[in-house]
Every structure is written in structure tokens, then in C-alpha cells.
Amino acid sequence: MIPERIALLGSTGSIGTQALDVISRYPDRFRVDLLTAGNNVRLLAEQAQKFLPGTVVIGNKDHYQKLRASLGHTQIKVYAGEEEIEKVVADSKAGMVVAAMVGFSGLKPTLAAVKAGKNIALANKETLVVAGEIICKSARQTGSRIIPVDSEHSAIFQCLAGEPAGSVEQITLTASGGPFLNHTAEMLSQVKPYEALKHPNWDMGNKVTVDSASLMNKGLEMIEAKWLFNIDPDKIKVIIHPQSIIHSFVHFTDGSVKAQLGLPDMRLPILYALGYPGRLRSDLPRLDLNLQNNLTFTEPDMDRFRNLPLAYEAIRQGGNMPCALNAANEVAVIAFLAGRVGFLQMPEIVEYTMEKTEYIPSPGMGYLEMTNTKAREISTDYINKLSRQT
């Protein structure tokens, strides 16, 4: 068997490193063709020396010389700059692109890969949150297949296998609830960044971990699910499941419900996406149902965790509102991690930004980029105002 060529966008992040762990277990099945990272030049160089891809790209041009020097003894081509990531991924010989870059920065490289007709293992939820209509239209035109990597969307994707069109009544995304599930509003107002980064179940990067704690992650996943599965947002529900064993449910028109279960290990949905439409044998840890005797479910508290209803409002408005929501949240999370704003001020920043953003009903990429820039400016100005008040 000729190994399948893989391009990995965001190789030094949480999903990227776990994807390489999966790939390393199947040396006869997969070959790394391209690795990209934003700033972590040391780890990118180490990964490149181990997997020997044809090409590596560092997004931050300031690190180009250091990366090139680290790989000077190899035949690996070295590039720098975000625009180079787009060009190289489109020109790559890889048939599968693992889109694991975090935030808005992952949109344009993923779109470039879709336009090139490559299959996408999608872990960058912001791509569909910001430009779901554009991405899905382009995928239909080029035949690019989008396979979700998020555990919840992977679960739904697996539950829908073999099911006829029009048979879905509702989908339910499960959420762990994060570390602050049982915190009162007063307690939430006092939490510190290091506390938000202590997720009870999952090993994720800082941004996604904070989003999980605020339930914004579930809001973004709800918007992503709308595009992935072509379903009305009002038919997408969220339920708190602290054990993170059931990864999502699909409810069918005959009253049946399917669920997908597994340990909270991101390597499982990564493995499924890379092996699709088959299933690869693995030595990953197995779920022992005898140890799972307390699976619980509760409704999310929309008053304490306001990011979730804000996400529903953004997708109901449509247009460029999800883009504004995403941009404001990215800025708010950075400010929270820097200690500039409190936990409960993050949804306040998002809501303010959405209110101040000019609504565009059918934006193209140019308008989305403009919205992203403007929303970040609005959010930053509001954060500065909050800082002056304290």
C-alpha cells in the first residue's frame, strides 16, 4: 500500500501533536508531507526532523532563519508567512489536510485546501463558524470531503453513517461543563485564568480550554454542526454530561436515538477521520463500561454561561454575526488569560461587539475579513475601557 500523504496545519498545537502521535503508529499507512506552525519554531523543527516532510512553514516570519538553520542538514523546503501556508497547502501532494490551526487564522489555509479539492480532517471549528456557507459551497464544487475531528461532531458523523436523508429530527451535543459547572455567578466573577485551564477531562490548548469553561466552545460547535450536517440551529441542543463518555446523540424521526461512546481521548476522532471510510485497528485505551456507572445529564445554565445563548443569537442572525462573535471571543480570551478582564466579562465583550458590528447578510471573504478586523478593534477598545474603570 502506498502511504497516504498528510498535510498538518498547526502541528505544534494540542490537536497537531496528537495527530502526529496517531500518524506515528501507522508508518506504512501515512506519510507526513507538510507541517505548519505559527510561532513554536523549536517544536516544529523537532517534528520535521522526526517525520521528514517535504515542506515546513512557520507563520511568524521572524522565526524563518532559525527554522532554516535547524533543518539545513535536511532536504526539507522551508517557508515562512501566513500567505505561504495557503500557497503550500494548495500545492502540496497531500490528499488529506488535517486543519488544526486555532482561531480565524485557520480559515484561509483550510479554504485554499478545499478549493484544491483536498479532503479535510477538520479540527478548526472557526473555519465553519466564520465562513460555513463559503466553505460548504466550495467543497460541493471541488468534491472536497470534510470529516469532523471534534469529538462531538465525529460522534454525530459516525451516528449518521448509513442513515437516509431526512431522517434526523434533532442532534444533541454533549458538554462536560468544564471546571466551573457548579460555580455560582459570584464564584465565577472571582475565577483566575489558571483555574479555567484545569479541564477535568480533556487535554486541550489554552484557548479551547477557556472556551470550554465559558461554554463558548459548545456555542461554536453548535454553529459548526449547522453547516456540517445541514440542520437548523433550533434542532441542535446542548446537554451537560460531566463524564465526557457519550460524545453526542442523534435523534431520528421514528423516535430512535443513536449515541457514540468513547474515552475522552482526541486521538480517537483523529484516527477515525484519518482512516475514514474504514476503521483502523489501534492499541489506544478501551472504554470499560463496568467502570461507567454514573453517567449524568443536565440542562446548561444559559444565565450563568451567557456565551452559549450569544452563539445561538449569532447563527440565527446569520451573515457576518458569527464572524463578529468569534473575533470578539478570541480577543476576550486573550485578555482574560492576561488578567485584564474577568471571566464574566468575556460574554459582556462578545455581546457588546455584536451590537456594535454592522450587519452584513451575505458576506464574501472580503467582508468577513473586514468584519473580523473591525470586531477585534471594537473588542479591544471595550477591553481598554473596562481596564480604565478598574
Secondary structure, DSSP 8 states (H G I E B T S, - for coil): ---EEEEEETTTSHHHHHHHHHHHT-TTTEEEEEEEESS-HHHHHHHHHHH--SEEEESSGGGHHHHHHHTTTS--EEEESHHHHHHHHHH-S-SEEEE---SGGGHHHHHHHHHTT-EEEE--THHHHHHHHHHHHHHHHHT--EEE-SHHHHHHHHHTTT--TT-EEEEEEEE---TTTT--HHHHTT--HHHHT--SS----HHHHHHHHHTHHHHHHHHHHHHHTT--GGGEEEEE-TT--EEEEEEETTS-EEEEE--S-THHHHHHHHHTTS-----S----GGG------B---TTT-THHHHHHHHHHH-TTHHHHHHHHHHHHHHHHHTTSS-TTHHHHHHHHHHHHS---SS--HHHHHHHHHHHHHHHHHHHHHHHHH-
